[in-house]
Amino acid sequence: MDTAVPLGLIVNELVSNSLKYAFPDRNNGEIQIKLFSQEAGEKLNNEEKLTDKSSRYTLIVSDNGTGIPKDLNFKNSETLDLQLCVHSC
């Protein structure tokens, strides 16, 4: 539950944004959601030590929509989703 609830909220936000912005003039499009699990071993991101083996997850959400406008400045955005993207994209 500690992983599933936040993950569900993230997927919901990403899919909602895709539906809202990626396909404004289209009645069809494709959204893909992929989730991979892998064992982290003794280190996470080669920096943080783990006391035992745990799982890491990779989430990939993509669409074939219009894309992000070229004139959009991520670093000066006031929206949370773009601020998060600056730190993780």
Residue frames relative to the residue before (quaternion, step in Angstrom):
aa qw qx qy qz dx dy dz
M 1.0000 0.0000 0.0000 0.0000 0.00 0.00 0.00
D 0.6251 0.5599 -0.3432 0.4219 3.58 1.06 -0.72
T 0.7092 0.3995 -0.2441 0.5270 3.57 1.19 -0.52
A 0.6724 0.5499 -0.3051 0.3904 3.58 0.89 -0.93
V 0.6745 0.5079 -0.3145 0.4338 3.63 0.86 -0.86
P 0.6905 0.4379 -0.3085 0.4861 3.65 0.75 -0.87
L 0.6227 0.5423 -0.3379 0.4516 3.58 1.04 -0.75
G 0.6449 0.5189 -0.3109 0.4671 3.59 0.98 -0.82
L 0.6485 0.5106 -0.3146 0.4688 3.59 1.00 -0.79
I 0.6507 0.5103 -0.3124 0.4676 3.58 0.99 -0.83
V 0.6638 0.4931 -0.3054 0.4722 3.59 0.88 -0.93
N 0.6300 0.5384 -0.3314 0.4510 3.59 0.96 -0.82
E 0.6735 0.4954 -0.2926 0.4641 3.59 0.90 -0.92
L 0.6780 0.4953 -0.2951 0.4560 3.59 0.90 -0.90
V 0.6699 0.4780 -0.3002 0.4823 3.59 0.93 -0.84
S 0.6262 0.5320 -0.3377 0.4591 3.60 1.00 -0.78
N 0.6629 0.4976 -0.3003 0.4720 3.59 0.96 -0.88
S 0.6252 0.5263 -0.3401 0.4653 3.59 1.01 -0.75
L 0.6812 0.4857 -0.2947 0.4617 3.58 0.85 -0.92
K 0.6976 0.4895 -0.2685 0.4491 3.57 1.01 -0.82
Y 0.8319 0.2648 -0.0958 0.4782 3.58 0.84 -0.98
A 0.6821 0.5379 -0.3040 0.3910 3.62 0.98 -0.73
F 0.7992 0.2429 -0.1037 0.5399 3.58 1.10 -0.63
P 0.0814 0.8620 -0.4995 0.0286 3.63 0.82 0.85
D 0.8010 0.2404 -0.1248 0.5339 3.61 0.97 -0.73
R 0.6267 0.5239 -0.3301 0.4732 3.56 1.23 0.40
N 0.3664 -0.7209 0.5452 0.2209 3.52 -1.17 0.61
N 0.7750 0.2293 -0.1599 0.5667 3.56 1.23 -0.07
G 0.1485 0.7504 -0.6343 0.1118 3.51 -1.31 0.40
E 0.3627 -0.7290 0.5405 0.2118 3.54 -1.29 0.12
I 0.0784 -0.7534 0.6523 0.0271 3.53 -0.99 0.96
Q 0.1137 -0.7915 0.5989 0.0448 3.56 -0.84 1.00
I 0.0873 -0.7655 0.6366 0.0331 3.54 -1.06 0.87
K 0.0270 0.7898 -0.6101 0.0568 3.56 -0.74 1.09
L 0.0496 -0.7808 0.6228 0.0065 3.56 -1.01 0.86
F 0.0654 -0.7981 0.5989 -0.0073 3.54 -0.74 1.11
S 0.1805 -0.7581 0.6178 0.1053 3.54 -1.10 0.76
Q 0.0640 0.7839 -0.6163 0.0386 3.54 -1.06 0.76
E 0.5227 -0.6319 0.4688 0.3280 3.54 -1.14 0.60
A 0.3947 -0.7552 0.4778 0.2135 3.58 -0.80 0.98
G 0.3461 -0.7442 0.5095 0.2583 3.60 1.06 -0.54
E 0.7847 -0.3393 0.2405 0.4597 3.55 -1.10 -0.68
K 0.7878 0.2514 -0.1431 0.5438 3.61 1.12 -0.46
L 0.2093 -0.7379 0.6303 0.1201 3.53 -1.21 0.64
N 0.8371 -0.0348 -0.0309 0.5451 3.60 -0.63 1.14
N 0.5546 -0.6494 0.3636 0.3721 3.59 1.17 0.61
E 0.6777 0.4745 -0.3024 0.4734 3.62 1.16 0.33
E 0.7828 0.3214 -0.1715 0.5044 3.56 0.67 -1.08
K 0.3148 -0.7536 0.5467 0.1844 3.58 -0.74 1.03
L 0.2231 -0.7519 0.6081 0.1226 3.53 -1.07 0.83
T 0.4712 -0.6903 0.4685 0.2863 3.57 -1.02 0.73
D 0.7908 0.0336 -0.0314 0.6103 3.58 1.15 -0.48
K 0.6674 -0.4848 0.3561 0.4390 3.55 -1.25 0.04
S 0.0118 0.7816 -0.6230 0.0291 3.54 -1.04 0.80
S 0.5119 -0.6444 0.4719 0.3164 3.56 -1.28 0.04
R 0.1830 -0.7178 0.6604 0.1235 3.51 -1.21 0.68
Y 0.1915 -0.7810 0.5865 0.0968 3.53 -1.14 0.64
T 0.1555 -0.7450 0.6403 0.1040 3.52 -1.15 0.69
L 0.1112 -0.7837 0.6106 0.0256 3.55 -0.76 1.12
I 0.0283 -0.7775 0.6282 -0.0059 3.56 -0.88 0.99
V 0.0106 0.7635 -0.6445 0.0397 3.55 -0.74 1.12
S 0.0812 0.8059 -0.5776 0.1010 3.58 -0.66 1.09
D 0.0920 -0.7718 0.6242 0.0787 3.53 -1.31 0.35
N 0.4096 -0.6931 0.5305 0.2654 3.56 -1.27 0.26
G 0.2846 0.7989 -0.4749 0.2349 3.55 1.09 0.81
T 0.8082 -0.3399 0.2241 0.4255 3.52 -1.35 -0.31
G 0.4605 -0.6852 0.4530 0.3365 3.61 1.12 -0.45
I 0.6025 -0.5559 0.4359 0.3715 3.53 -1.34 0.13
P 0.5148 -0.6524 0.4478 0.3297 3.62 -0.84 0.89
K 0.5355 -0.6625 0.4302 0.2988 3.57 -0.96 0.90
D 0.7063 0.4634 -0.2743 0.4596 3.61 1.07 -0.60
L 0.4692 0.6764 -0.4436 0.3542 3.62 1.25 0.11
N 0.2254 -0.7750 0.5803 0.1087 3.59 -0.81 1.03
F 0.3264 -0.7833 0.5010 0.1702 3.59 -0.26 1.28
K 0.6916 0.5285 -0.2875 0.3997 3.56 0.88 -0.96
N 0.7536 0.3381 -0.2065 0.5245 3.61 1.13 -0.46
S 0.3742 0.7385 -0.4798 0.2906 3.57 1.18 0.48
E 0.3234 -0.7462 0.5505 0.1884 3.56 -1.11 0.69
T 0.5876 0.5715 -0.3795 0.4291 3.59 1.25 -0.06
L 0.5719 -0.6371 0.4064 0.3192 3.56 -1.01 0.88
D 0.6617 0.5250 -0.3337 0.4185 3.60 0.84 -0.87
L 0.6835 0.4563 -0.2973 0.4860 3.62 0.96 -0.73
Q 0.6054 0.5349 -0.3596 0.4669 3.60 1.09 -0.60
L 0.6453 0.5069 -0.3167 0.4758 3.60 1.03 -0.77
C 0.6387 0.5368 -0.3244 0.4457 3.55 1.00 -0.81
V 0.5950 0.5678 -0.3656 0.4358 3.61 1.02 -0.70
H 0.7413 0.4198 -0.2240 0.4734 3.57 0.99 -0.82
S 0.7952 0.3057 -0.1637 0.4974 3.60 1.12 -0.39
C 0.6120 0.5719 -0.3664 0.4051 3.64 1.13 -0.34
